[in-house]
Amino acid sequence: MTMLLDQPKNCQPWTAHSARIVDIRPEVPGVATYDLVLDDPQVASAYRFRPGQFNMLYLPGFGESAISISSDPARHDVLSHTVRVAGNVTQALAKQKVGDRIAVRGPFGSDWPVNACRGHDIVLACGGIGLAPLRPAIYHILNHREDYGRVIVLYGARTPGDLLYTAEFSAWREKKLEVEVSVDVGTPDWKGHIGVVPVLFYRLRLQPERTSVMSCGPEIMMRFVVFEALARKVRPENIYVSLERNMSCGMGFCGHCQMGPYFVCKDGPVFNFRQVEPYFHLEDL
């Protein structure tokens, strides 16, 4: 389990801390981004996270839910979480307003290997809300653009109206990120690609020996992303996936998120494909 950096004794991942909602931005139907500020200045100053980690967001009377952090890890003033309404906790969160308070535990889990991938070309393949856990990795790359080679974002959603963060795409492209977007079902004014994310690999010419792939989204999408990466001779140890399971405690105690020998909340959510290869193609595991 990843711990907070330089944390005082009153700032531990298993301790819930009060946070104020300072902004709510609707993204697409059923999805909004919540900007949080931790109330305790000492906790706020000590809090650090790495791209790909998550927090447990707690609402009294409803419980808590594991939500990926979607903000820039270099920013220490605001924590952002992009949340899809899917259960009791997220439904209750959707009723909160700016100025309301919730509780936060974290950060938890493993992270995208952005430092280990320096000098590599990087493909970030994501679908739907799966862009949210990869967004901090994109911010890190933008902040250290000279450390990376070619960077390609392959992103897809069901319809154009389901695409997240579209207002940021032009800024990503200005920093020499190649952003390719596809939808399953187009609209009359849609001029982008039609089809699922793995099909976007057909357009790529990669240098497999120096390419790393990071993927997050529906598991069926990630399976085919991995297949396409392997078909292009990307090394399995250079492929990373972020898995989603029913993470209830965040520390591997309850066992709800177990997958084979791993607990997704503690050993993941980001895994090297070598780790999960024996289990990755087993449905309903």
C-alpha positions in Angstrom: 0.0 0.0 0.0 1.3 3.4 -0.9 1.6 5.9 1.9 1.5 9.7 2.0 4.8 11.4 1.5 6.4 13.2 4.5 3.2 12.7 6.4 2.6 13.9 10.0 1.0 11.4 12.4 -2.4 12.9 11.9 -2.2 12.4 8.2 -2.5 8.7 7.4 -4.3 7.0 4.5 -6.6 5.0 6.8 -7.7 8.2 8.6 -10.7 10.1 7.1 -10.1 13.9 6.7 -12.7 16.6 6.1 -12.7 18.2 2.7 -14.8 21.0 1.2 -16.2 20.9 -2.3 -14.9 24.1 -4.0 -16.2 23.4 -7.5 -18.4 21.0 -9.4 -18.1 20.7 -13.2 -20.6 18.5 -15.1 -18.6 16.6 -17.7 -21.1 14.4 -19.5 -24.5 13.0 -18.5 -24.1 11.2 -15.2 -20.5 12.3 -14.7 -19.1 15.3 -12.9 -15.7 16.5 -11.6 -15.5 17.5 -7.9 -12.7 19.8 -6.8 -11.9 19.3 -3.1 -9.7 21.2 -0.6 -8.7 19.5 2.6 -9.8 21.5 5.7 -6.8 20.8 7.9 -3.8 22.9 6.6 -1.3 20.4 7.9 -2.9 17.5 6.2 -3.3 19.5 3.0 0.4 20.5 2.9 1.5 16.9 3.5 -0.8 15.3 1.0 0.8 13.9 -2.2 -0.4 11.4 -4.8 1.0 9.7 -7.8 -0.7 9.4 -11.2 -3.1 6.4 -11.1 -3.8 6.4 -7.4 -7.3 6.7 -5.8 -9.0 8.1 -2.7 -11.9 6.7 -0.7 -14.6 9.4 -0.6 -16.9 9.1 2.4 -20.4 10.5 2.9 -21.8 9.9 6.4 -24.9 7.7 6.2 -24.1 6.4 2.8 -20.6 4.9 3.0 -17.5 5.4 0.9 -16.4 4.7 -2.6 -13.0 4.3 -4.3 -12.6 7.1 -6.8 -9.5 7.8 -8.9 -7.8 11.1 -8.5 -8.0 13.0 -11.8 -6.0 16.2 -11.1 -2.5 17.3 -11.8 -0.1 15.6 -9.2 2.0 18.7 -9.3 -0.8 20.8 -7.8 -1.1 20.6 -4.0 -4.0 23.0 -3.5 -6.9 21.2 -5.0 -7.8 17.5 -5.5 -10.1 16.6 -8.4 -12.2 13.4 -8.7 -14.2 12.7 -11.8 -17.2 10.6 -10.6 -19.8 8.6 -12.5 -23.1 8.0 -10.7 -23.3 4.3 -10.2 -24.4 3.5 -6.7 -25.6 4.8 -3.4 -22.5 6.8 -2.5 -22.1 8.4 -5.9 -25.8 9.2 -6.0 -25.5 10.9 -2.7 -22.4 12.7 -3.9 -24.3 14.0 -6.9 -26.7 15.8 -4.6 -23.9 17.7 -2.9 -23.3 21.4 -3.6 -20.3 23.7 -3.6 -19.4 24.4 0.0 -20.6 21.0 1.3 -18.1 18.8 3.0 -17.2 15.1 2.6 -14.4 13.0 4.0 -11.4 11.7 2.2 -9.1 8.8 2.9 -5.9 8.1 0.8 -4.1 8.0 -1.4 -4.2 4.3 -2.1 -2.8 1.9 -4.6 -0.2 1.6 -7.3 0.6 4.2 -9.9 1.3 4.6 -13.6 5.1 4.1 -14.1 5.7 7.6 -15.5 9.2 7.8 -14.1 10.3 4.4 -15.3 9.0 5.2 -18.8 11.1 8.3 -19.3 12.8 8.1 -22.6 10.1 5.9 -24.0 7.3 6.5 -26.5 4.0 6.2 -24.7 0.6 5.1 -25.9 -2.3 5.9 -23.5 -5.3 3.9 -24.5 -8.6 4.6 -22.7 -12.3 4.4 -23.0 -15.1 6.3 -21.4 -14.4 7.4 -17.8 -11.2 5.5 -18.1 -9.5 8.7 -19.2 -9.9 10.1 -15.7 -7.3 7.8 -14.0 -4.9 8.5 -16.9 -5.4 12.2 -16.8 -2.8 12.7 -14.0 -0.3 10.8 -16.1 -1.0 13.1 -19.0 -0.4 16.1 -16.8 2.8 14.7 -15.5 4.0 14.1 -19.1 3.0 17.6 -20.1 4.9 19.0 -17.1 8.0 17.0 -18.2 7.5 16.8 -21.9 11.2 16.7 -22.7 11.6 13.4 -20.8 9.4 11.4 -23.2 9.4 10.6 -26.9 6.3 10.3 -28.9 3.1 10.4 -26.8 -0.1 9.1 -28.3 -3.6 9.4 -26.6 -6.1 6.9 -28.0 -9.5 7.7 -26.5 -13.0 6.5 -27.2 -16.5 6.7 -25.9 -19.9 5.6 -27.0 -21.0 8.9 -28.5 -19.4 12.4 -28.9 -21.5 13.5 -26.0 -19.8 11.0 -23.7 -16.3 12.2 -24.3 -14.5 13.7 -21.2 -12.2 16.7 -21.0 -12.6 17.7 -24.7 -11.8 21.3 -23.9 -8.2 20.2 -23.0 -7.4 18.3 -26.2 -6.1 21.3 -28.0 -3.7 22.2 -25.2 -2.5 18.6 -25.2 -1.8 18.7 -28.9 0.1 22.0 -28.5 2.5 20.1 -26.3 3.1 17.6 -29.1 0.7 14.9 -27.8 -1.0 13.0 -30.6 -4.7 12.8 -29.6 -6.8 10.3 -31.6 -10.5 10.2 -30.6 -13.1 7.7 -31.7 -16.8 7.0 -30.9 -18.9 3.9 -31.3 -21.9 5.9 -32.7 -21.3 9.2 -34.5 -23.6 12.2 -35.0 -24.3 14.2 -38.1 -21.6 16.7 -37.2 -19.0 14.2 -35.9 -15.9 14.3 -38.1 -13.6 12.0 -36.1 -13.1 8.2 -36.1 -15.9 5.7 -35.8 -15.1 2.5 -34.0 -13.6 1.0 -30.8 -10.3 2.2 -29.3 -8.3 -0.9 -30.2 -9.0 -0.3 -33.9 -7.0 3.0 -33.6 -3.9 0.9 -33.3 -4.3 0.0 -37.0 -3.2 3.6 -37.8 -0.1 3.5 -35.7 3.5 2.8 -36.6 5.3 2.1 -33.4 8.9 1.4 -32.3 8.0 -1.5 -30.1 11.4 -1.8 -28.3 10.9 1.7 -26.9 7.1 1.8 -26.5 5.1 1.6 -23.3 1.4 1.2 -23.2 -0.9 2.4 -20.4 -4.6 1.5 -20.6 -7.8 2.1 -18.6 -11.4 1.5 -19.5 -13.8 -1.4 -19.9 -12.0 -4.7 -19.4 -13.1 -6.0 -22.8 -11.5 -2.9 -24.4 -8.3 -3.3 -22.4 -8.1 -7.0 -23.5 -8.1 -6.0 -27.1 -5.7 -3.1 -26.4 -3.2 -5.6 -24.9 -3.8 -7.9 -27.9 -3.0 -5.1 -30.4 0.0 -4.0 -28.4 1.4 -7.5 -28.3 0.7 -8.0 -32.0 2.9 -5.0 -32.6 5.7 -6.5 -30.6 5.4 -4.3 -27.6 7.0 -6.1 -24.7 4.5 -7.5 -22.1 6.5 -5.9 -19.3 6.0 -2.5 -21.0 2.2 -2.8 -20.9 0.2 -1.5 -17.9 -3.5 -1.7 -17.1 -5.7 -0.2 -14.4 -8.3 -2.6 -13.2 -11.6 -1.8 -11.5 -13.1 -4.0 -8.8 -15.4 -3.5 -5.8 -12.9 -1.8 -3.6 -14.6 -1.4 -0.2 -11.7 -0.8 2.3 -8.8 0.4 0.2 -6.3 -1.7 2.2 -6.8 -5.3 1.2 -8.7 -6.3 4.4 -12.2 -7.0 3.2 -11.2 -9.1 0.1 -14.0 -7.8 -2.1 -11.6 -6.8 -4.8 -9.5 -9.9 -4.9 -8.4 -11.1 -8.3 -6.3 -14.3 -8.2 -3.6 -13.7 -5.6 -4.0 -9.9 -5.9 -6.1 -7.3 -4.1 -6.8 -4.6 -6.6 -7.0 -1.8 -4.0 -3.6 -2.8 -2.4 -1.6 -4.4 -5.2 -3.2 -2.3 -8.0 -5.2 -0.7 -9.4 -2.3 -0.3 -11.9 -0.7 -3.6 -12.8 2.0 -4.6 -15.2 0.5 -7.0 -17.7 3.0 -9.7 -16.7 1.5 -9.7 -13.2 -2.1 -10.3 -14.3 -1.6 -12.2 -17.6 -2.8 -15.5 -16.2 -6.1 -13.9 -15.0 -6.6 -11.1 -17.4 -8.6 -13.1 -20.0 -10.8 -14.9 -17.5 -14.2 -13.3 -17.5 -16.1 -12.6 -14.3 -13.1 -13.5 -12.1 
